[in-house]
């Protein structure tokens, strides 16, 4: 396909994926407020909500909320610890189904993917009918629902997939994409986080239409090369291709000491260096992570792993380093030699080229 030829891109987002998988495994959960996250410990828990069902959201619960707060808002909810191996297995199965409908397929997270179907449809109505077939396949084969956004590029399709969740379908014809984006808040743009929103709000830029009214040179002055990408997004001219790339389930870096060590300061130092190397690999992806963990092996090969689910996806090297140190602290007082230490990240998504 030539660079200037029209494209039809789908963004498929599995609805409340972790909760939906848990409900698939245990149908008795259907219709109940369900929370996947830390143990609430009757309101004394210290972790966070990873995700929750739409029924739970009616009580004000949301991802990233302290689990103690969730308990206060909805103590009658069903609270479950994450089963990441189960979620990854189901994700692979669903992605294999989706891949069969695409000319080009790119998985961008455990629960979302882009499909380039430009060679399979000729107009918006055909695209809509194909999306209906995909949604039916996900429901019938995997007992899950998904929301689909259809647009002329990846950014518009991703924004569209959020418009009618759950089980939604939003079609944005190529000639109307900029018009579709104009009334939306700038927060819908992938990669535009809270800091960028605050920066724009100070300049009276609140809606996408406000960005569309700005000259490209001004966006470049504000954001450098990323301003070019942002101009393309808001004017529906972004042309980033759908690239067939495998999503790793996790990434890790381990350090084995030449001689077993007793000084835990050296363990922390090696863990810091492993976290630094792992952060560089994340940037190469580029990936963000939501689960950070450690591995420690003692001289007699006794091995322990620990992990923590964060409140939001991040690519922060500092968060990874600090989380690893916190998890290792549990083992600091053990009077045993350490043979190996490692740092791991999981539940990955591909980073947007945004702000």
N, C-alpha and C positions, 0 to 999 in steps of 0.2 A: 504493500500500500504506500502511495506517495505521501509525503509529509503534509501536503495541503488537502488531501482527500478527506471527506467527512468521515467521522468515526461514530460508532455506537458502543458506549462503554456501560457495563453494569457494575454497580457496587452491591454485593450481597453481604448482609449483616445478619448473623444468627441472633434471634431475639433472646435477651436475658440468658445467655448460653449456659453458664454453669448451673443456674437454677433449672433450666429446661432439661438439661441432661439428668440432674438429680430427680426430676419429676418423671422423666422417661424410665428411670430405674425403679422408681417407687411411685406409681400412679396415685397412691393415696395422698400425695402432696398437692395434687392438682387443685387449684382454687384457693390454696392456703397462703398466708403470708410466710414466705420462706426466705431465710437469710443465710448466705454462704459467707463465712468469715471466721473470725476468732471465737473462742469460747467466751460467751458473755459472763459466765460465772455469776449468774443472778445479779447482774448489774455492776459487778466489780472487775470485769475483764478489761484488759489493757490494749487489745488489738483493735482492728477496724473491720468494717463491712467490706467484703470484696465485691459482692453484688447481691441483689435481692430481687424477689419476684415483683411483678407489677402490683399484686395485692398488697405486698409490704410497703411499696412506695406510696400507697394511699394514706399510710400512717406517717408519712414524712421521712421515711428511711431512704438512704441513697448510698451509693458506693463511696468509700473513703470516710464515712462517718464513724466516729468512735463507737465500738461495740457496746460500751456502757450506755451511751446515749440512745442507741437503737433499742436496747432492752427497756429503757424508761419509756420510750415512745410506743413500743409494741412487745410487751413481755410474753404475749401468747404466741408469738411467731415461732416457727420451727427453725432452730439454729443448727447449721451443719458446718463442719470443717471442710475445707476444699479437698477434692479428690483429683489432683492434677493429672495423674496417670490416666484416669478414666476420661477426663475432658480431652486430653490429647489424643486418645484412641478414637473417640467419637469424632473429633475434629478431622482426623485423617480420613475417616470414612466419608464424611460429608464433602470434604474437599475433593475426594476422588470422584464423587458424583458431579459436583459443579464443573470440574475440569472437562468433563465430556461434552459440555455445552459451549465451550469457548474456542475461538481461534487462537487466542493467547490468554493465559491464565496466570494470575499473580496473587498468591496468598500473602496477606499483609498482617495477619494476626491469627490467633487460635480460632477466632469466630468471624473472620471477614476476609473477603477476597474481591479482586477486580477481574472482570471477564471482558475481553474485547470480542464482540460478536459482529463486527462490521461486515464480515463476509457472509453472515447468515441471515441478515435482515436488510430490507430496503427502505423501510420507513418506520415512523413512530408506532404505528398500529401493529406492525409485525414484531417490533421490539417488545411491545406490551404483551403480546400473545406468547412470545418465547419466555418472558419473565414469569408469566402465569404457569407455564409448563415447568419451569425450574422450581417455583415455589411448591407446586404440587408434588414434584419428585422429592424435595426435601421433607415434606410432610409425610408422604406415603412410605418412603423408604426408611427415613430416619426418625419419624415421629417428632419432628421439630418444626418450628416456624421460622421464617426469615423475612426481613424487609429488604426490598430491592429498590435502588435508585438508578435511573437510566438518564444518561446525558451524553453530550458530545465529547467529554473528556473526563478524566479521573476525579478531579476536584468537584465538578458539578454533580457527578454521579454519587459521590460520597455524601455531599450535602443533601442531595435528594433522598438518600436512603434513610435519613433521620427524620424526614418530614411527617411520616404517618405510622410510626412504630406503636405497637408491635404489629407484625404481619402486614406491613404496608407495601405499597407499590406506587412510586411517583415517577412519572415520565416527563422529562424536560426536552422537548424537541430542540434541535440545534439552533434554529433561528430565533428561539425565544429564551435561550439560556441566560443572557445578560439581563433580560427583563425579569426572569424568574429570580435571579440573585439580588436585584436592586433593593427590594424592601426588607431584606433579611438583615439581622444584626451582624456586625463584623465577627462576632464570636463563633458564627457557624463555619468560618473559613478554617480548614484544617491547618493546624500549626499556629494559629493566632491565639496565644494564651492570655492569661490575665494581665501580665506586664505590658504586652503589646496593646491589649484593649485599653488599659489605663493611659498609655502613651497616646493612642489615637483619640480617646475621649477628651484629653486635655486640649486637643486641636479640633474639637467639635466634629470628629469623625465617629459616627455611631452606627450608621447603616452602610451596607455595601454600596448603596447609591452614592454616599459621600466619598468613598474611595474611587468609584468610577468617575467622579467629577474632577479628581486630581490629575495633573499631568504626570506622566511617567517619570520625568526628571525629578519631581518632588519626592516621589516614592523611593527613587534611588538615593536621593540625599538622606532620607530618613533611614533606609534599611540596606543600602548598598546593593549588591547583586540580587539579594532576595527581593528587592523592590521590583525587579523585572519579572520574577516569578509571580509576585502578588498582583502586578498589573495584569498578567495573563489570566490569573484565576478570576479576578472580578469582572473582566471583560469576556470571560468564557473563551479565551484564546489559548489556554494552557494545553500543551501537546505532549506531556510526559507519557512515554509509551507504557503499555502493559507488558511487563517483562516476566518471562517464565523463570522464577527463582524459587528454590525450595526454602521453606521457613524452618530453621532449626528449632528443635523443641527446647533446647537449652544451650548455654555456653559455659565453659568452665576453664580455669587455669589452676594447675596444682604445682606445688613446690615440694620436692623430696630432699631432705637434708642429707649431705654427704655422710655425716655422722649424727646420730640421734642427739637432740639438744634438750637441756634442762632449763635454759634461760628462756622464759616465756616472752621476754622482750624481743628475742630473735623470731619467735613465732609470729608476733604482731607485725614485725618488720617485713617478713616474707609475705604475710597475708596482704599488707599494704601494697607491696610490689606486684603481687598477683592481681589485686584489684585494679591497679594502674594498667597492667597489660590487658586485662579483660575489658576495661573501659575503652582502650584503643580499638579493640576488636569490635566493640559495640558501635563505635563511630564509623568504622569501615563498612558496617552493614548497609545503611545505618539502622540500628535497632534501639528501641527502648525496652525496659524490663519492668516487671511488676513484682517479681519474686527474687529475693537475694538470699544466698545461703553460703554455708561453709562446710568444709570437710576436714576432719582432724584424725590422724592415725598415730597411735602410740607405739612404742618400741616393740611390743609384743603383738602388733598388728590389730589390736582392738581399734575399731573405726567408728566414728560418730559423725552424723550429719545433722545440721540444723538449718532452718530456713525461716524467713519472715516475708509475709505478704505486705507490700507497701500500700499506701492509701491511693496512689495514682501511678501511672506509668512514668518512668523517668530515664534519662541517660546520664544522670549525675554520677561522676566518679567519686565525689565526696560522700554521697549517700551510700554508695556501694562499700566504700572503705569503712565508713562509720558503722554500717550495719554488720559488716563482717567482724569488726572489733567487738561489737556488742555481743554477738553470738558466740565468739570465742571466749569471752570473759567467763562463761560458765565453767570452762575447763582450766582456768588459770591456776587454781589452788591445788590441782592434782599433782602429787609428788611423783610424776612419771616422765620419762623421756619421750619427746615427740619426734616422730619419724617423718610425717608429711602434714602439710596444711594446704587447703585449696579454697577457692572462692568460685561461686556459681551464680548464674542468673537464669531465670526461666520465665515462662509466660511472656513471650516476646512479641512485639509488634514492630513493623517497619516504620522508621521515622519519616515524617513528612518533611519536605524541604522548606518548611515554613519558618516562623519567627520565634 
